[in-house]
Amino acid sequence: MNSERLARDIIEELRVRGHQALLVGGCVRDLLLKRAPKDWDVATSATPDEVAALFPGSRLVGAHFGVVLVRMGEAAVEVATFRSDHDYQDGRHPASVTFETDPREDVLRRDFTINALLLDPSDNLVLDYVNGQQDLRDGIVRTVGQAHRRFAEDHLRMLRAIRFAARFAFTIEAETMAAIQELAGEIQSVSAERVRDELVRILTEGGARRGFELLDESGLLAQILPEVAAMKRVPQPPEFHPEGDVWTHTLIMLELMGKPPLTLALGVLLHDVAKPPTFRVADRIRFDGHAELGARMAAEIMTRLRFSLDEIEAVRALVAGHMRFRDVQRMKESTLKRFLRTDHFDEHLELHRIDCSSSHGQLDNWEYARRKLEEVPPEQLRPPRLITGEDLIARGYRPGPLFREILEAVETAQLEGQLATSEDAQRFVRENYGK
C-alpha cells in the first residue's frame, strides 16, 4: 500500500466513525499544481486518542499538538487533529493548543495560503478559507493572516517562504517579503539543523539560483551564509570570467546544476567561497590559494550547519580539487590515474563542467578527463599491490615513514607502466632503497 491509498483509507474510516477528515497542506497544493505529492497528511476532528484507538500500531509523534503517525507497511501518513495555537514564546512552538471541531480554525494557524487548503477526496471539493487557490493560480507565496505574526510564531517560516518561491518559481507577496526583511536577524535563533535542512531543499529541488537571489534580497543570506554574501561585487579577471563577479558566476552555476546530489550542490555553492578573502590585483586579478583556503572555509561552514562528517569531507575535497583540472592534460600518468580514481570523481567532473560552462566556456580539460576515465580500465586505475608492508618487513625494513615512501614509489612506477610483477617491485626496492 502506498501513502496516498493509506491516507484515503484513513479518511474513510474516520468518517465512518462520525469524524470529519480531509486531506490538508502540501499534498493538496501539489495536487492542484498537478505535481506528485511527496507526503500525504490528514486533518480531522477526531482527538489523538481516538485516532490512535482506530489504527493499532500508530504512534503519537506530537501528542501536545495532536499529531499521530499511522503506518501500514512502507506507507506512512500524519493525522493531525484540528487545532488553534496560542502564545508562541520560543520562535517555534505554541505554548498551548486547543483542539477544534471547525476546520477553518485549523487553517488559520498555518503558514502560507498555498499550504492551507483542504480537500475532500470523495468528491475533490477544495475547502479554501484563505484564498489559497487564487494565490496558486497567480504564483504567489503569501502568509495566512498578518505576516509579522506568522514569522514571529516560527522564524523558520522565513526560509520556507524562500524555498516555496524557489521550488515553484513563485513571487513572494510584498508584505510577506517586507516582514522577512525586517525580521531576518531572528533566523539566528533557529537551530542550525533546521536551517541546514531548508538550505538543502533550496539547493537540490531545482530552483537554487532563484532561491539564493531571494535569500540575498530578503537579508537572510547575510545572516546564515555571510561567506557567500561576501561574493557580491568581488571582480574576476574578464579573460577567464566574462560573466562578471564571483556572485554572478556562482548564481549561473546554481542555475546550470539542475537537481544535483547534495554534495555536488554544496561544492558548486562553496567552490569559490575563498575568493573574497584572497582577492588581490597584481599583473591581473588573482585569488592565490583560494581552493585550499576554500576547502577549510567550506568545512567550517558545514560544521556550523551540522552536516555529517562524510558530507563535509566530500565537499571539502570538491572545493580543494576544483582547480586541478587546469593541469589535467600535463599530468604524469600516475598523477592522472590517481586523480581519476578520486572518490566521487563524477561529481568533481560535473563541478568542473558547470564551472567552465558558466565562465569562459572552454571544456577541453573536461573532455580530456572524461575521455581518459572511459579509456583507462578500472584495474589500471586501482591495480593490485605488487608489494606489501609484510614484504618490506621480510626484507628487513622497520615499519615507519619510509614504508609509505617505498609503497607510494612502487605504486607510482606501477601506474607509469614501469613495473608489472612482484619481482619487478622487489628489484625496484632493492635498487632504489637497498636492503
C-alpha positions in Angstrom: 0.0 0.0 0.0 1.3 3.5 -0.8 0.8 6.6 1.3 -2.0 8.0 -0.9 -4.1 4.9 -0.6 -3.4 4.8 3.2 -4.5 8.5 3.5 -7.7 7.8 1.7 -8.5 4.7 3.8 -7.8 6.7 7.0 -10.2 9.4 5.9 -12.9 6.9 5.0 -12.5 5.1 8.4 -12.6 8.3 10.4 -15.8 9.4 8.5 -17.5 6.0 9.1 -16.8 6.7 12.8 -18.5 10.1 12.7 -15.5 12.3 12.4 -14.6 15.0 9.9 -11.5 14.2 7.9 -9.8 15.9 4.9 -6.5 15.9 3.1 -4.6 19.0 4.0 -1.4 21.1 3.3 1.3 20.3 0.8 -0.4 17.3 -0.8 -3.4 19.4 -1.7 -1.2 22.2 -3.0 0.8 19.7 -5.1 -2.4 18.0 -6.5 -3.8 21.4 -7.6 -0.4 22.1 -9.3 -0.6 18.7 -11.0 2.6 17.6 -9.1 3.1 14.2 -7.4 2.9 14.8 -3.6 5.8 13.6 -1.6 3.8 13.4 1.7 0.1 12.8 2.4 -1.4 14.5 5.5 -4.8 14.2 7.0 -6.6 16.8 9.3 -9.5 15.6 11.4 -11.9 16.5 14.2 -11.0 13.2 16.0 -8.8 13.6 19.0 -5.3 12.0 19.0 -6.6 9.2 21.4 -9.5 8.5 19.1 -7.2 8.3 16.1 -4.7 6.0 17.9 -7.5 3.7 19.0 -8.8 3.3 15.4 -5.4 2.5 14.0 -3.5 0.0 16.1 0.3 0.4 15.7 0.0 4.1 15.2 2.3 6.4 17.1 1.9 9.8 18.8 4.7 11.9 17.2 3.4 15.2 18.6 0.9 14.4 21.3 0.8 18.0 22.6 0.0 19.2 19.0 -2.4 16.4 18.2 -0.3 14.6 15.6 -0.5 10.8 15.1 1.7 8.8 12.7 -0.3 6.0 11.1 1.8 3.3 9.3 0.9 0.3 7.2 3.8 -1.5 5.6 6.1 1.1 4.0 3.3 3.7 3.9 3.0 6.5 6.5 0.6 9.3 7.0 0.4 12.0 9.6 -3.0 12.6 11.0 -3.5 15.9 12.9 -6.4 17.0 15.0 -7.9 20.4 14.0 -6.4 22.9 16.4 -5.7 26.5 17.1 -2.4 27.7 18.5 -1.7 30.2 21.3 1.2 32.3 22.7 4.3 31.3 20.7 7.2 32.1 23.0 10.3 30.3 21.6 10.1 31.2 17.9 9.0 27.7 17.1 6.3 26.1 19.3 3.0 27.3 20.6 2.8 27.4 24.4 -0.6 25.8 24.2 -3.1 24.5 21.7 -6.8 24.0 21.6 -8.3 21.1 19.7 -11.1 22.3 17.5 -14.0 20.8 15.5 -14.1 23.5 12.9 -11.6 23.1 10.1 -11.5 26.8 9.5 -9.8 27.3 12.9 -7.1 24.8 11.9 -6.4 26.5 8.6 -6.0 30.0 10.1 -2.9 28.8 12.2 -1.0 27.6 9.1 2.0 29.3 7.5 1.1 30.2 3.8 -2.2 30.3 1.9 -0.9 27.8 -0.7 -0.3 25.3 2.2 -3.7 26.0 3.9 -6.0 24.2 1.6 -8.2 21.3 2.5 -9.5 18.6 0.0 -12.4 16.2 0.3 -11.1 13.2 -1.7 -14.6 11.7 -2.1 -15.7 14.5 -4.5 -12.4 16.5 -5.0 -14.0 19.5 -3.3 -11.5 22.1 -2.1 -12.2 24.0 1.1 -10.4 27.3 0.8 -10.8 29.8 3.7 -7.7 31.9 2.8 -7.9 32.5 -1.0 -5.0 30.0 -1.4 -6.3 28.7 -4.8 -6.1 32.2 -6.3 -2.5 32.5 -4.9 -1.6 29.2 -6.6 -3.0 30.4 -9.9 -1.2 33.8 -9.5 2.1 32.1 -8.4 2.3 34.0 -5.0 3.7 33.0 -1.7 1.6 34.8 1.0 1.3 34.2 4.7 -2.0 33.3 6.3 -3.0 36.4 8.1 -0.5 39.0 9.3 3.0 38.3 8.1 4.9 39.6 11.1 2.8 37.4 13.4 3.3 34.2 11.3 7.1 34.7 11.2 7.2 35.6 14.9 5.5 32.3 15.7 8.1 30.3 13.8 11.2 32.1 12.5 12.0 29.2 10.1 8.9 30.1 8.1 11.0 32.9 6.6 13.3 30.3 4.9 10.3 28.2 4.0 8.8 31.1 2.1 12.1 31.3 0.1 12.0 27.6 -0.5 8.5 27.5 -1.9 9.0 30.5 -4.1 12.2 29.0 -5.5 10.7 25.5 -6.0 7.6 26.7 -7.8 9.1 29.8 -9.4 6.6 31.9 -7.5 6.8 35.5 -6.3 6.8 36.4 -2.6 3.9 38.8 -1.8 5.2 42.3 -0.9 4.0 42.4 2.7 5.4 38.9 3.3 8.8 39.9 1.8 8.9 43.1 3.8 8.3 41.2 7.0 11.1 38.8 6.2 13.5 41.7 5.5 12.5 43.3 8.8 12.8 40.1 10.9 15.8 38.4 9.0 18.0 38.6 12.1 15.6 36.4 14.0 16.8 33.5 11.9 19.8 33.3 14.3 17.6 31.9 16.9 16.7 28.9 14.8 18.7 25.7 15.3 21.5 25.0 12.8 19.9 21.7 11.9 16.6 23.3 10.9 18.3 26.0 8.8 20.5 23.3 7.2 17.5 21.2 6.1 15.8 24.2 4.4 19.1 25.2 2.7 19.4 21.6 1.4 16.0 21.7 -0.1 16.6 25.1 -1.7 19.9 23.7 -3.2 18.5 20.4 -4.5 14.9 20.9 -5.6 15.7 22.6 -8.9 15.3 26.3 -8.1 18.7 27.0 -6.4 19.5 30.3 -8.3 16.1 31.8 -7.6 16.4 30.6 -4.0 19.7 32.3 -3.4 18.6 35.5 -5.2 15.7 35.6 -2.8 17.9 34.8 0.2 20.0 37.8 -0.8 17.1 40.1 -1.4 15.4 39.1 1.9 18.6 39.7 4.0 18.6 36.0 5.1 21.8 35.2 3.2 24.0 37.6 5.1 22.6 36.1 8.3 23.1 32.4 7.6 25.9 32.4 5.0 27.8 35.6 5.3 30.8 34.0 3.5 28.6 33.6 0.4 27.1 37.1 0.7 30.7 38.4 0.6 31.0 37.1 -3.0 28.9 40.1 -4.2 30.9 42.8 -6.1 34.2 40.8 -6.0 35.5 41.3 -9.5 37.2 38.5 -11.5 39.6 38.6 -14.5 37.4 39.2 -17.5 39.6 37.0 -19.7 38.5 34.0 -17.6 35.2 35.2 -16.3 33.4 37.4 -18.8 30.1 36.8 -16.9 31.0 39.1 -14.1 31.8 39.0 -10.3 32.1 35.9 -8.1 28.4 36.2 -7.0 27.2 36.3 -10.6 29.4 33.3 -11.5 28.0 31.3 -8.6 24.4 32.1 -9.4 24.9 30.9 -13.0 26.4 27.7 -11.7 23.5 27.2 -9.3 21.1 27.5 -12.3 23.1 25.1 -14.5 23.3 22.3 -12.0 19.6 21.4 -12.1 18.6 19.0 -9.3 22.0 17.7 -8.1 23.1 15.5 -5.3 23.6 17.4 -2.1 27.4 17.3 -2.0 27.7 18.5 -5.6 25.2 21.3 -4.8 27.3 22.4 -1.9 30.5 22.1 -3.9 29.0 24.4 -6.5 27.9 26.9 -3.9 31.2 27.0 -2.0 33.9 26.2 -4.6 34.8 29.9 -4.8 34.0 30.9 -1.2 37.6 31.9 -0.5 37.8 34.3 -3.5 36.7 37.4 -1.4 39.5 36.9 1.3 42.2 36.0 -1.3 41.4 38.8 -3.8 44.4 40.8 -4.9 45.5 42.8 -8.0 48.9 42.1 -9.4 49.6 41.6 -13.2 45.9 40.8 -13.2 43.2 39.9 -10.6 44.4 36.9 -8.6 43.0 34.6 -6.0 46.1 32.8 -4.8 45.4 29.7 -2.8 41.6 30.1 -2.9 41.0 26.4 -3.4 43.0 25.4 -0.4 41.5 28.1 1.9 38.1 27.5 0.4 38.2 23.8 1.4 38.9 24.9 5.0 36.1 27.5 4.9 33.6 25.0 3.4 34.4 22.6 6.2 33.9 25.3 8.8 30.6 26.4 7.3 29.2 22.8 7.0 30.4 22.1 10.6 28.5 25.1 11.8 25.4 23.8 10.0 25.8 20.4 11.5 26.4 18.4 8.3 27.7 14.9 8.6 31.5 14.2 8.6 31.1 12.3 5.3 29.3 15.1 3.7 31.8 17.6 4.9 34.8 15.6 3.6 33.1 15.1 0.2 32.5 18.8 -0.2 35.9 19.8 1.2 37.5 17.5 -1.5 35.4 19.1 -4.2 36.4 22.6 -3.3 40.1 21.7 -2.7 40.3 19.9 -6.1 38.3 22.1 -8.4 41.4 23.9 -9.8 43.3 20.6 -10.6 41.6 20.2 -13.9 43.7 23.1 -15.4 46.7 20.8 -15.3 45.0 17.6 -16.3 46.5 17.4 -19.8 50.0 17.9 -18.4 49.8 15.4 -15.6 52.1 12.4 -15.4 50.3 9.1 -16.0 50.5 8.2 -12.3 49.2 11.6 -11.2 46.3 11.4 -13.7 45.3 7.9 -12.7 45.3 8.9 -9.0 43.2 11.9 -9.9 40.7 9.9 -11.9 40.2 7.4 -9.1 39.3 10.2 -6.6 36.2 9.3 -4.6 33.0 10.6 -6.3 35.0 11.7 -9.3 31.8 12.0 -11.3 30.9 15.0 -9.0 34.4 16.6 -9.5 33.9 16.2 -13.2 30.4 17.7 -13.2 31.6 20.6 -11.0 34.3 21.4 -13.5 31.9 21.2 -16.4 29.5 23.6 -14.8 32.3 25.9 -13.7 33.6 26.2 -17.2 30.2 26.5 -18.8 29.3 29.4 -16.6 32.5 31.3 -17.4 34.9 31.0 -20.3 33.1 28.1 -21.9 36.2 26.1 -22.7 35.6 22.4 -22.0 38.8 20.8 -23.4 40.1 19.8 -20.0 36.7 18.3 -19.1 36.6 16.4 -22.3 40.1 15.1 -21.8 39.4 13.9 -18.3 36.1 12.4 -19.3 37.7 10.6 -22.2 40.6 9.2 -20.1 38.1 8.0 -17.5 36.3 6.0 -20.2 39.6 4.7 -21.8 41.5 3.6 -18.7 40.3 0.2 -17.4 39.4 0.1 -13.7 42.2 -2.4 -13.0 44.7 0.1 -14.3 43.4 2.9 -12.0 43.5 0.6 -9.0 45.9 -2.2 -9.8 46.7 -4.9 -7.2 49.7 -4.1 -4.9 52.9 -5.5 -6.2 54.5 -5.3 -2.7 53.1 -5.0 0.8 54.3 -3.9 4.2 54.8 -7.5 5.2 57.1 -7.9 2.2 59.1 -5.0 3.4 59.4 -6.3 6.9 60.6 -9.6 5.4 63.3 -7.7 3.6 64.4 -6.2 6.9 62.7 -2.8 6.8 61.2 -1.5 10.1 57.7 0.0 10.0 57.8 3.8 9.8 57.6 6.8 7.4 59.9 5.0 5.0 57.3 2.3 4.5 54.8 4.8 3.0 57.5 6.4 0.8 58.5 3.0 -0.6 55.0 1.7 -1.2 54.0 5.0 -2.9 57.1 4.9 -5.1 56.3 1.4 -6.1 52.7 2.3 -6.9 53.8 5.3 -8.9 56.2 3.2 -11.0 53.4 0.7 -11.5 50.9 3.3 -12.6 53.5 4.7 -15.0 53.7 1.2 -16.6 57.3 0.6 -15.4 56.5 -2.3 -13.1 54.2 -5.3 -13.8 55.1 -8.1 -11.4 56.1 -8.5 -7.7 59.6 -9.5 -8.9 59.8 -6.1 -10.7 58.7 -4.4 -7.5 61.3 -6.2 -5.3 64.0 -5.3 -7.8 62.9 -1.7 -7.8 63.0 -1.5 -4.0 66.4 -3.2 -3.9 67.9 -0.9 -6.5 66.4 2.3 -5.0 66.4 1.7 -1.3 69.0 -1.1 -0.7 68.4 -3.9 1.8 
